[in-house]
Amino acid sequence: MADDSLAKQLARLRVRAGNPSLRDLEKLTHRQGRRMSRASIQDKLSGTSGLKMVQVLALVRACADYAHSIGAPLPPEDVDEQIWQEKVAHLRAPINRRAVEPPDGDPKATQDRKTGEPSDLEELIPPLINAGMDDISNIARQGAGQPLETWLPTVVVALGHARMDYQGFLNMAAQAPPGQIVKILESIADDGPEDVGNRYFQTCLLTQHPAEIPKLLVALRRADGELSLWYAHNFVDAILGKGDWPGGTRSDLADVLRALRGATLKEDADKLAENIGMHAWPKIALATAGAIPESFLGDRELILHAGSQGGPHRLLRLIDCLKREQFQGLESHRALHYLLTAVPAGKHADFSLILNDAGMKSEAQRLLEMEKEAPF
């Protein structure tokens, strides 16, 4: 795949997102902490300037955020960061593809990525030199072949304080083994600006293979440090882009739930399923519910039940999405019935009023009929 081909794909994504202006994209990338100027964005979309991983992901996220802001969110597969990472990886040496593809075969595949790869550093060091950070560029250059935790935190913290782009270094470190991630995270979060550690943690959660997520959670708890425990506690908010965490999540949350269940992390799995129902984009919530068999430990039911517990407006959004979209593995009429029957006791009239005002007459009437029925 050539750079101009990837640029054309980004340009088409922009159109599907509602054709945000260059100014809109500039503002949205700034909110991510990965600001790109309008001139730079124009060059990237037109194919006149080469594309880097961090720039592609910034533009994809910006398009996704714009589409969501105008009430027409893009399909999850169109803005899946892992898919876009793989597209960028095809422009590079094969060794870089290992950083974004899930391990297949040898379980030690992720354990081998403990050092700085010269091919990664080649494109990350020039900006440091251009900014006059010769000392930091030397640290990064000498990091080739060395364990990441021995040098990468110093580089990232320096870039964070200088307000320079450090996402490329975070991407490189996101595929490290769990124990190594904990060491890097603690160093970055302890010494750098607050958002640097948070962004690294979220990058790991959004790009690691689902099977690695439980290992990372357990490694954080076993480290028993104050920062590590704080990140473990905020795992759900971070993976869903909730609250103060940057928006965006992953499209394979059902696989993450399965991995957590497989590691007997019941409390984490329950909390994630409930928050998917209450806070994830409606498409993500319903697609995740559909991807989980009804017999799989009740996660489908947890997600749908939590959706109704999230209030009348949350229920309204889920029903509206359910009516407009078809979700594999999810029968619309059964899902709708479950959403309605899961409305909290004593709240049927309030919920019915909101649905009725939104034009959902039959669903509103059904809620009133359920008011005197036994709880589901």
C-alpha positions in Angstrom: 0.0 0.0 0.0 1.4 3.4 -0.9 1.2 6.5 1.2 -1.2 8.2 -1.3 -3.5 5.2 -1.1 -3.7 5.5 2.7 -4.3 9.2 2.3 -7.2 8.5 0.0 -8.7 6.2 2.5 -8.5 8.9 5.2 -10.0 11.4 2.8 -13.0 9.1 2.2 -13.3 8.5 5.9 -13.5 12.3 6.4 -16.4 12.5 3.9 -18.3 9.6 5.6 -17.8 11.4 8.9 -19.8 14.4 7.6 -16.9 16.2 5.9 -15.5 18.2 8.9 -13.6 21.3 7.9 -9.8 21.5 8.4 -10.4 23.8 11.3 -12.7 21.2 12.9 -10.1 18.5 12.5 -7.4 20.8 13.9 -9.5 21.4 17.0 -10.3 17.8 17.5 -6.7 16.6 17.2 -5.8 19.3 19.7 -8.3 17.9 22.2 -6.6 14.5 21.9 -3.3 16.1 22.8 -2.0 15.3 19.2 -2.6 18.7 17.6 -2.0 18.9 13.8 -2.2 22.2 12.0 -4.6 22.8 9.2 -1.8 22.9 6.7 -0.4 19.6 7.9 -3.8 18.0 7.8 -4.4 19.2 4.3 -1.0 17.7 3.2 -1.7 14.4 4.8 -5.2 14.0 3.3 -4.0 15.1 -0.1 -1.1 12.6 0.0 1.6 15.3 -0.5 3.2 14.5 2.8 4.1 11.1 4.3 1.8 9.7 7.0 3.0 8.5 10.4 1.2 6.2 12.8 0.4 8.9 15.3 -1.0 11.2 12.6 -3.2 8.5 11.1 -4.7 7.6 14.4 -5.2 11.3 15.3 -7.2 11.9 12.1 -9.2 8.7 12.5 -10.1 9.6 16.0 -11.0 13.2 15.0 -13.3 11.9 12.2 -14.9 9.5 14.7 -15.4 12.3 17.3 -16.9 14.7 14.7 -19.3 12.1 13.3 -20.4 11.3 16.9 -20.9 15.0 17.6 -23.3 15.5 14.8 -25.3 12.4 15.8 -24.2 10.1 13.0 -21.4 7.9 14.5 -19.4 5.9 12.1 -19.4 2.1 12.1 -16.9 0.7 14.7 -15.0 -1.1 11.9 -14.4 2.2 10.1 -12.6 3.8 13.1 -11.1 0.7 14.6 -7.6 1.9 15.6 -6.1 -1.6 15.3 -7.3 -1.9 11.7 -5.7 1.5 10.9 -2.5 0.5 12.7 -2.3 -2.5 10.5 -2.7 -0.4 7.4 0.1 1.9 8.4 2.2 -1.2 9.3 2.1 -2.4 5.7 4.1 0.7 4.8 6.9 -0.3 7.1 9.2 -3.2 7.8 7.6 -6.5 8.8 9.0 -6.2 12.3 6.7 -3.2 13.0 3.6 -5.3 12.1 4.3 -7.4 15.2 3.6 -4.4 17.3 0.0 -4.2 16.2 -1.0 -7.7 15.4 -2.3 -10.1 18.1 0.1 -13.0 19.0 -0.6 -16.2 17.1 1.2 -19.4 17.8 4.1 -18.9 20.2 2.8 -17.5 23.5 6.2 -15.9 24.0 5.7 -13.6 21.0 4.7 -10.6 23.2 7.5 -11.4 25.7 10.2 -10.7 23.1 9.4 -7.1 22.6 11.4 -5.7 25.5 13.9 -3.5 23.7 14.0 -0.5 21.5 13.8 -1.5 17.8 16.2 0.5 15.5 13.6 0.5 12.8 11.1 2.2 15.1 13.6 4.7 16.4 14.7 5.8 13.0 11.6 8.0 12.5 11.1 9.0 16.1 14.6 10.5 16.7 14.7 13.3 14.0 12.0 15.4 15.6 14.0 15.4 18.8 17.1 16.7 16.9 15.0 19.3 15.1 13.7 20.6 18.5 17.3 20.9 19.9 16.8 18.0 22.3 20.2 16.4 21.5 20.5 14.9 25.0 17.2 13.2 24.7 17.8 12.1 21.2 21.1 10.5 22.4 19.2 8.6 25.1 16.7 7.3 22.5 19.4 6.3 20.1 21.3 4.5 22.8 18.1 2.7 23.7 18.2 0.6 20.6 18.4 -3.0 21.8 18.0 -2.0 25.5 15.0 -2.8 27.7 12.4 -0.1 27.2 11.9 0.7 30.9 15.6 1.7 31.2 15.3 4.7 28.8 11.9 5.2 27.3 10.3 6.9 30.4 13.0 9.5 30.4 12.4 10.3 26.8 8.6 10.4 27.1 8.6 12.5 30.2 11.0 15.1 28.6 8.7 15.3 25.5 5.7 15.7 27.7 7.2 18.6 29.6 8.2 20.2 26.3 4.7 19.6 25.0 6.0 17.6 22.0 4.4 14.6 20.4 5.3 11.4 22.2 2.6 9.1 21.0 5.0 7.2 18.7 7.1 6.1 21.8 3.9 5.1 23.6 2.8 3.0 20.6 6.2 1.3 20.6 5.9 0.5 24.3 2.3 -0.5 24.3 3.1 -4.1 23.2 5.5 -4.8 26.0 4.8 -7.7 28.4 2.6 -6.7 31.3 5.3 -6.6 34.0 7.4 -4.3 31.8 4.3 -2.1 31.1 3.8 -1.6 34.8 7.5 -0.5 35.2 7.2 2.0 32.3 3.8 3.3 33.5 4.9 3.9 37.0 8.0 5.8 35.8 6.1 7.9 33.3 3.2 8.7 35.7 5.4 9.5 38.6 7.7 11.9 36.8 5.8 13.3 33.9 2.7 15.4 33.3 -0.5 13.7 34.4 -1.9 13.1 31.0 1.3 11.3 29.8 0.8 8.3 32.1 -2.9 8.2 31.4 -2.4 8.2 27.6 0.1 5.4 27.9 -2.2 3.3 30.0 -5.1 3.8 27.6 -2.9 3.1 24.5 -2.0 -0.2 26.1 -5.7 -1.1 26.8 -6.8 -0.2 23.3 -4.1 -1.9 21.4 -3.1 -5.0 23.4 -4.6 -8.3 22.4 -7.7 -9.1 24.5 -5.9 -12.1 26.1 -3.3 -9.7 27.5 -5.7 -7.4 29.3 -6.3 -9.7 32.4 -2.5 -10.2 32.7 -2.0 -6.4 32.7 -4.7 -5.9 35.4 -3.2 -8.6 37.6 0.4 -7.2 37.1 -0.8 -3.8 38.2 -2.4 -5.2 41.4 0.6 -7.4 42.2 2.9 -4.4 41.9 1.0 -3.0 44.8 2.1 0.6 44.2 -0.2 3.5 44.7 -0.1 4.5 41.1 -0.5 0.9 39.8 -3.5 0.3 42.0 -5.0 3.6 40.8 -4.7 2.6 37.2 -6.1 -0.9 37.9 -9.1 0.8 39.6 -9.7 3.1 36.6 -9.4 0.3 34.1 -13.0 0.3 33.0 -13.2 4.1 32.5 -10.0 4.1 30.5 -10.9 1.2 28.1 -14.3 2.8 27.4 -13.1 6.4 27.1 -15.4 7.5 29.9 -15.2 10.6 32.1 -11.9 12.4 31.9 -10.4 9.8 29.7 -10.2 10.6 25.9 -13.2 9.3 24.0 -12.9 6.1 22.1 -12.9 2.4 22.8 -12.2 -0.9 21.1 -14.6 -2.9 19.0 -13.8 -6.3 20.5 -15.1 -5.7 24.0 -16.8 -9.1 23.9 -13.4 -10.7 23.6 -12.1 -8.7 26.5 -15.0 -9.8 28.6 -14.3 -13.4 27.7 -10.6 -13.0 28.6 -11.5 -11.5 32.0 -14.0 -14.3 32.7 -11.4 -16.9 31.7 -9.0 -15.4 34.3 -11.8 -15.5 36.9 -11.7 -11.7 37.2 -15.4 -11.6 37.9 -15.7 -8.2 39.5 -13.8 -6.6 36.6 -15.9 -8.4 34.1 -19.2 -7.5 35.8 -18.1 -3.8 36.1 -17.0 -3.7 32.4 -20.3 -5.3 31.2 -22.4 -2.9 33.2 -20.5 0.1 32.1 -20.7 -1.0 28.4 -24.5 -1.0 28.8 -24.6 2.4 30.6 -21.8 4.4 28.8 -20.5 2.8 25.6 -21.8 4.2 22.3 -25.1 2.4 21.6 -23.7 0.6 18.5 -20.8 -0.7 20.6 -23.0 -1.7 23.5 -25.5 -3.6 21.3 -22.9 -5.2 19.1 -21.0 -6.4 22.2 -24.2 -7.9 23.6 -24.9 -9.6 20.3 -21.3 -11.0 20.2 -21.9 -12.8 23.5 -24.0 -16.0 23.6 -26.9 -15.9 25.9 -25.5 -18.8 27.9 -22.1 -17.0 28.5 -22.3 -16.2 32.2 -25.0 -13.5 31.7 -22.8 -10.8 30.1 -25.4 -10.1 27.4 -28.1 -9.7 30.1 -25.8 -7.5 32.2 -25.1 -5.2 29.3 -28.8 -4.8 28.3 -30.0 -4.5 31.9 -27.4 -1.8 32.7 -28.6 0.1 29.6 -32.0 0.5 31.1 -30.5 1.4 34.5 -28.7 4.2 32.8 -31.8 6.4 32.6 -34.6 7.1 30.1 -32.4 9.0 27.7 -29.9 6.1 27.6 -32.8 3.7 27.0 -34.1 6.0 24.2 -30.7 6.0 22.4 -30.4 2.2 22.7 -33.9 1.6 21.3 -33.4 4.1 18.5 -30.1 2.3 17.5 -31.8 -1.1 17.8 -34.5 0.1 15.4 -32.1 1.5 12.8 -29.4 -1.2 12.9 -29.2 -5.0 12.8 -26.7 -6.6 15.1 -25.4 -10.1 14.5 -26.4 -12.5 17.2 -29.0 -10.1 18.6 -32.7 -10.5 17.9 -34.2 -7.0 17.9 -37.5 -7.9 19.4 -36.0 -10.0 22.2 -33.4 -7.3 23.0 -36.1 -4.6 23.0 -38.3 -6.7 25.4 -35.4 -7.1 27.8 -34.5 -3.4 27.7 -38.1 -2.5 28.6 -38.5 -5.1 31.3 -35.3 -4.0 32.9 -36.6 -0.5 33.6 -36.2 0.2 37.3 -39.3 -0.4 39.4 -41.4 2.7 40.0 -39.8 4.5 37.0 -42.0 3.1 34.2 -44.2 6.3 34.0 -41.2 8.6 33.8 -39.5 6.5 31.2 -42.7 6.1 29.2 -43.1 9.9 29.1 -39.6 10.4 27.6 -40.2 7.6 25.0 -43.6 9.0 24.1 -42.2 12.5 23.6 -39.6 11.0 21.2 -42.3 9.4 19.1 -41.9 5.8 20.4 -45.6 5.4 21.2 -45.8 1.6 21.3 -42.8 1.3 23.5 -44.1 4.0 25.8 -47.5 2.2 26.1 -45.8 -1.1 26.7 -43.9 0.4 29.7 -47.2 1.6 31.2 -48.6 -1.9 30.8 -45.6 -3.4 32.5 -45.9 -1.0 35.5 -48.1 -3.4 37.4 -46.4 -6.6 36.2 -43.9 -8.6 38.2 -40.3 -7.5 37.8 -38.3 -9.3 35.1 
